[in-house]
Amino acid sequence: MFYKNADGNKLRESQATTLPANSGLNIGTANYIVTVGLGTPKTDQTLAFDTGSDLTWAQCKPCAVQCYNQVDPIFDASKSTSYTNISCPTPSCSQLTSATGSPQQCSNSKCLYRVRYGDGSNTTGYFSKERLTITSDVVDNFIFGCGQDNEGLFQGIAGLLGLGRGEVSLVQQAAQKYSQFFSYCLPSTTSSTGYLTLGKGSEISSSLKFTPMLAISQRKSFYGLNLIGISVGGQRLSIPTSVFSTAGTIIDSGTVITRLPPTAYNALRTKFRDMMRNYPMISSSVPIFDTCYDLSKSQSVSIPSISFFFGGDVSVDLGKVGILYVLRQTEACLAFAGNRDPRIFTIFGNEQQKGLEVVYDVVGERIGFRPGGCS
């Protein structure tokens, strides 16, 4: 991207690159996907981008234990001239502990990684270095996981692109190139396209509202938010702020449905049900949801608005798609869930981020939101 300096003559290249971002539902995942190049010569890999984890990994031949089905050919490190294993034990290998929460392990003096995710899915393989190509940008000696055993809810994707705050994340590994600054817009439908932009690029839109980015003490890789309140149908729910601050709130592109503390969820659900009392409620076919409706026979549906309030006087109005999750024509559910325990952190998930421009300014320790981000 080139743009003019203030004097209007000199063109300079801004350190930013933009990847198209699509819904992964077309390939079987509820996360959002981008395509990057891995290896030399590069092979395209479709990865889900995840702000809630650090390590980037891809399924790798020979899939020593297990690989799930993916749309791209599985990455073959033996055909890449830029691939190297990280040996073990080494300081590089010990970086793993902070990135994955698992101690370093060696196999034939090669460094092994293992990551378990919140939904129980996990990946194990070789901790390695490779050339990563993002549009025309190249990141050499990029640390990633060459997955030999990948199990759980993964489907279609070649792996994950880690955008967390930890040292092995893409944001930190490419900090010199992109200044720890990135943004995205998650498209609202499977047929529309959003973007993931690494780096600042052009000027920041004045309509972006920034809230402080907080650190979550127990998990260094998470991006924390100061959630202070929620409104339904324009009415602020009477939830004490301590309900949100007990465990804290994170924003995560890799979690689908927003998780709220039990007290907050109950208040949201009660108000929402009250305002939707004219529509027939049905029992849910999916365990995470408990407030579902059959709207197929309703001529017009008036869905109550929902807004989230963050520190720094920032309010984010959720789009209609972030309020009701449509499972099928006869089943639309309130797109939130309650945590079992008030000590589990609140997660602002991707279903509620659809259509927003979300900006992560890590150095400035702030996160920005702007409606109408994909258009």
C-alpha positions in Angstrom: 0.0 0.0 0.0 1.5 3.4 -1.0 0.2 6.7 0.2 1.2 10.3 -0.1 3.1 12.0 2.7 1.9 15.4 4.0 3.9 17.2 1.5 1.9 15.4 -1.2 4.9 14.4 -3.5 6.9 11.6 -2.0 5.4 8.1 -2.0 6.4 5.8 0.8 5.6 2.2 1.4 3.7 1.6 4.6 4.5 -1.5 6.5 1.1 -3.2 6.2 -0.3 -6.1 4.3 -3.9 -7.2 4.0 -5.2 -10.7 3.6 -8.8 -11.5 2.6 -10.6 -13.2 5.6 -13.5 -15.5 5.1 -15.9 -17.5 7.2 -14.6 -21.0 7.7 -18.2 -22.5 7.7 -17.7 -23.3 4.0 -15.0 -25.7 5.0 -16.4 -26.9 8.3 -15.0 -24.6 10.9 -16.8 -21.8 12.8 -13.6 -19.7 12.9 -12.3 -17.3 10.3 -9.7 -18.2 7.8 -6.9 -16.6 5.8 -4.4 -18.2 3.3 -0.7 -17.8 3.8 2.3 -19.4 2.1 4.6 -21.9 4.0 8.0 -23.1 2.9 10.2 -22.7 -0.1 8.8 -23.1 -2.7 5.7 -21.8 -0.9 2.6 -23.9 -0.5 -0.7 -22.2 0.3 -2.1 -23.1 3.7 -5.6 -22.1 4.9 -5.3 -21.2 8.6 -7.8 -20.1 11.2 -6.5 -16.9 12.8 -6.7 -16.9 16.6 -6.1 -13.9 18.9 -6.5 -16.3 21.8 -3.4 -18.4 21.2 0.3 -17.8 20.3 1.7 -20.7 18.4 1.1 -21.0 14.6 1.0 -24.6 13.4 0.1 -26.6 10.4 -0.5 -30.3 9.8 2.6 -31.9 8.5 3.5 -35.0 6.6 4.0 -37.8 7.5 1.2 -37.2 10.1 3.0 -39.7 12.4 -0.1 -40.2 14.6 -3.1 -38.5 13.1 -4.2 -35.8 10.8 -7.8 -34.7 10.2 -9.3 -33.8 6.8 -8.2 -30.4 5.4 -8.9 -28.7 2.1 -5.2 -27.9 1.2 -2.6 -30.6 0.5 -0.9 -31.4 3.8 2.4 -29.5 4.2 5.5 -31.6 3.4 8.5 -30.1 5.1 10.9 -32.5 3.3 10.1 -30.6 0.1 11.0 -27.2 1.5 14.5 -25.8 1.4 13.9 -23.4 4.2 12.6 -25.8 6.9 14.6 -26.5 10.0 13.8 -28.4 13.2 14.5 -26.7 16.5 16.9 -28.9 18.4 16.5 -29.9 22.0 17.4 -29.1 24.7 18.0 -25.5 23.7 16.9 -22.0 24.8 14.7 -21.8 21.7 12.9 -25.0 22.7 12.4 -23.8 26.2 10.4 -20.8 24.8 7.7 -23.4 24.3 6.7 -23.5 28.0 5.3 -19.9 27.9 3.7 -20.4 24.5 2.0 -23.7 25.2 1.9 -24.2 28.9 3.7 -27.6 28.4 7.3 -28.2 29.4 9.9 -28.8 26.6 10.1 -32.4 25.4 12.7 -34.0 23.1 12.4 -36.7 20.5 15.7 -37.7 18.8 17.1 -34.4 19.9 14.2 -32.6 18.1 12.0 -30.2 20.1 8.4 -31.3 20.4 5.4 -29.0 21.2 2.0 -29.8 22.5 -1.0 -27.4 22.7 -4.4 -28.2 24.2 -7.2 -25.7 23.5 -10.2 -24.8 25.6 -12.5 -27.1 23.7 -10.3 -30.1 24.3 -8.8 -30.1 20.8 -5.0 -30.6 20.7 -2.0 -30.6 18.4 1.4 -32.2 18.9 4.4 -32.2 16.6 7.9 -30.7 15.9 8.8 -27.1 17.0 10.3 -25.8 13.8 11.4 -22.8 11.7 10.1 -22.0 8.3 9.6 -19.2 5.8 6.2 -17.7 6.1 4.8 -15.7 3.1 2.0 -13.2 3.7 0.9 -11.8 0.4 4.3 -10.5 -0.9 5.9 -10.1 2.6 8.3 -12.8 3.8 9.0 -13.7 7.4 12.1 -15.9 7.5 12.9 -18.3 10.4 9.3 -18.1 11.5 8.8 -20.4 14.5 5.8 -22.7 14.1 4.6 -26.1 14.9 4.8 -28.9 12.4 1.8 -31.0 13.5 2.1 -34.8 13.6 -1.0 -35.5 15.8 -3.9 -33.1 15.5 -7.2 -34.1 17.1 -10.5 -32.7 18.2 -12.8 -30.2 16.6 -10.5 -29.1 13.8 -12.0 -29.4 10.3 -11.0 -28.2 6.9 -8.3 -25.8 8.0 -4.6 -26.6 7.6 -3.9 -25.3 11.1 -3.9 -22.1 13.2 -2.3 -18.6 12.8 -1.5 -17.5 16.3 -2.1 -13.7 16.9 -1.8 -13.7 20.7 0.5 -11.5 22.9 3.1 -14.2 23.6 6.7 -14.3 22.2 6.1 -17.0 19.5 2.9 -15.3 18.1 3.1 -13.8 14.6 2.5 -10.4 16.2 5.7 -10.7 18.2 7.8 -12.6 15.7 7.0 -10.0 13.0 7.1 -7.0 15.4 9.8 -5.2 13.4 7.8 -5.4 10.2 4.3 -4.7 11.5 5.0 -2.8 14.8 2.7 -5.1 16.8 -0.3 -3.6 15.2 -3.1 -5.5 13.4 -6.8 -5.2 12.6 -9.5 -7.3 11.1 -13.2 -7.4 10.1 -15.0 -10.7 10.3 -17.6 -10.9 7.5 -21.2 -11.3 8.6 -22.1 -14.0 6.0 -20.4 -17.0 4.5 -20.6 -15.3 1.1 -19.0 -12.0 2.0 -15.3 -11.3 2.6 -13.6 -9.4 5.4 -9.9 -8.9 6.0 -6.9 -9.3 8.3 -4.5 -6.5 8.1 -1.0 -6.8 9.6 0.6 -3.4 10.3 -0.8 0.1 10.5 -1.0 1.0 6.8 -3.1 4.1 6.3 -4.4 6.6 8.8 -6.5 5.4 11.7 -10.2 6.2 11.1 -11.5 8.9 13.4 -14.7 6.8 14.0 -12.7 4.1 15.8 -13.3 4.2 19.5 -10.4 2.9 21.6 -10.7 1.1 25.0 -7.6 0.2 27.1 -6.0 -3.2 26.4 -5.5 -5.0 29.7 -3.2 -7.7 30.8 -4.8 -10.9 32.1 -2.5 -12.0 34.9 -3.0 -15.7 34.7 -2.7 -15.9 30.9 -0.1 -13.7 29.3 -1.1 -14.4 25.7 -4.6 -13.0 26.1 -5.9 -9.5 25.1 -7.9 -8.2 28.0 -10.8 -5.7 27.9 -12.4 -3.7 30.6 -16.1 -4.7 30.2 -18.2 -2.6 32.5 -21.8 -3.2 31.3 -24.4 -4.5 28.9 -27.7 -3.0 27.7 -30.7 -4.9 26.1 -33.2 -3.0 24.1 -31.6 0.3 25.1 -31.9 -0.4 28.8 -28.8 -0.9 30.9 -28.8 -4.1 32.9 -28.2 -3.7 36.6 -25.0 -5.8 36.8 -22.3 -4.7 39.3 -19.0 -4.0 37.5 -17.3 -6.4 40.0 -19.2 -9.2 38.2 -17.0 -8.6 35.1 -13.8 -7.6 36.9 -13.6 -10.7 39.2 -12.0 -12.9 36.4 -11.6 -10.2 33.7 -12.7 -10.2 30.0 -10.7 -11.2 26.9 -11.4 -10.7 23.2 -10.9 -13.8 21.2 -11.3 -14.3 17.4 -11.0 -18.1 18.0 -14.0 -18.4 20.3 -17.4 -18.4 18.6 -20.0 -17.6 21.2 -19.5 -14.9 23.9 -19.2 -16.4 27.4 -20.5 -14.2 30.3 -20.3 -14.6 34.1 -23.4 -16.4 35.4 -24.9 -13.3 37.0 -24.4 -11.2 33.9 -25.8 -14.0 31.6 -28.9 -14.5 33.8 -29.6 -10.7 33.7 -29.2 -10.6 29.9 -31.3 -13.7 29.3 -34.1 -12.6 31.6 -34.4 -9.2 29.8 -34.0 -10.7 26.4 -36.7 -13.3 27.0 -39.0 -10.7 28.4 -38.6 -8.5 25.3 -39.1 -11.6 23.0 -42.2 -12.9 24.9 -44.4 -12.6 21.8 -42.4 -15.2 19.9 -42.6 -19.0 20.5 -39.7 -20.3 22.5 -38.5 -23.8 21.8 -36.0 -26.2 23.4 -32.5 -26.0 22.0 -30.9 -28.7 19.9 -27.4 -27.5 20.9 -26.4 -27.7 24.6 -24.6 -24.4 24.8 -27.8 -22.5 24.0 -30.9 -22.2 26.3 -33.0 -19.4 24.8 -34.2 -20.4 21.3 -37.1 -19.4 19.1 -39.0 -20.6 16.1 -39.3 -17.4 14.1 -40.3 -19.1 10.8 -44.0 -18.2 11.1 -43.5 -14.6 12.2 -44.2 -12.0 9.5 -41.7 -9.6 11.0 -39.3 -10.0 13.9 -38.2 -7.2 16.2 -35.0 -8.3 17.9 -34.0 -6.3 20.9 -30.6 -4.4 20.4 -27.7 -5.4 22.6 -24.7 -3.1 23.4 -21.5 -3.8 25.3 -19.9 -1.0 27.3 -16.1 -0.9 27.8 -13.7 1.3 29.7 -12.7 4.6 28.1 -16.4 5.4 27.4 -16.6 3.0 24.5 -19.9 1.3 23.6 -20.2 -1.4 20.9 -23.6 -2.1 19.4 -23.8 -5.7 18.3 -25.2 -6.4 14.8 -28.3 -8.5 14.5 -26.1 -11.5 13.5 -24.3 -11.2 16.9 -27.5 -11.4 18.8 -29.3 -14.4 17.4 -27.4 -17.5 16.2 -29.5 -19.2 13.5 -29.1 -22.9 13.7 -31.8 -23.6 11.1 -34.8 -22.0 9.6 -37.0 -23.0 12.6 -34.3 -22.4 15.4 -32.6 -19.1 16.3 -30.9 -18.9 19.6 -29.6 -16.0 21.8 -25.9 -16.1 20.8 -24.5 -16.0 24.3 -23.7 -18.5 27.0 -23.1 -18.4 30.7 -19.9 -19.6 32.4 -20.3 -22.3 35.0 -18.3 -20.4 37.5 -17.9 -16.6 38.2 -14.1 -17.1 38.4 -13.9 -18.0 34.7 -13.1 -15.0 32.5 -15.6 -13.4 30.1 -14.9 -14.0 26.4 -16.0 -11.6 23.7 -16.3 -14.1 20.9 -16.2 -13.8 17.1 -20.0 -14.1 16.6 -20.3 -10.8 18.4 -17.4 -9.2 16.5 -18.9 -9.7 13.0 -19.0 -6.6 10.8 -16.9 -4.6 13.2 -13.4 -3.3 12.4 -11.4 -4.4 15.4 -7.9 -2.8 15.8 -5.2 -4.2 18.1 -2.6 -1.6 19.0 -0.3 -3.7 21.2 2.4 -1.0 21.8 -0.3 1.6 22.5 -2.1 -0.9 24.8 -5.5 -0.2 23.3 -8.2 -2.0 21.2 -10.4 -0.1 18.8 -13.9 -0.8 17.5 -15.7 0.6 14.5 -19.1 -0.5 13.0 -19.4 -1.2 9.3 -15.8 -2.4 9.2 -16.1 -4.9 6.3 -17.8 -2.6 3.8 
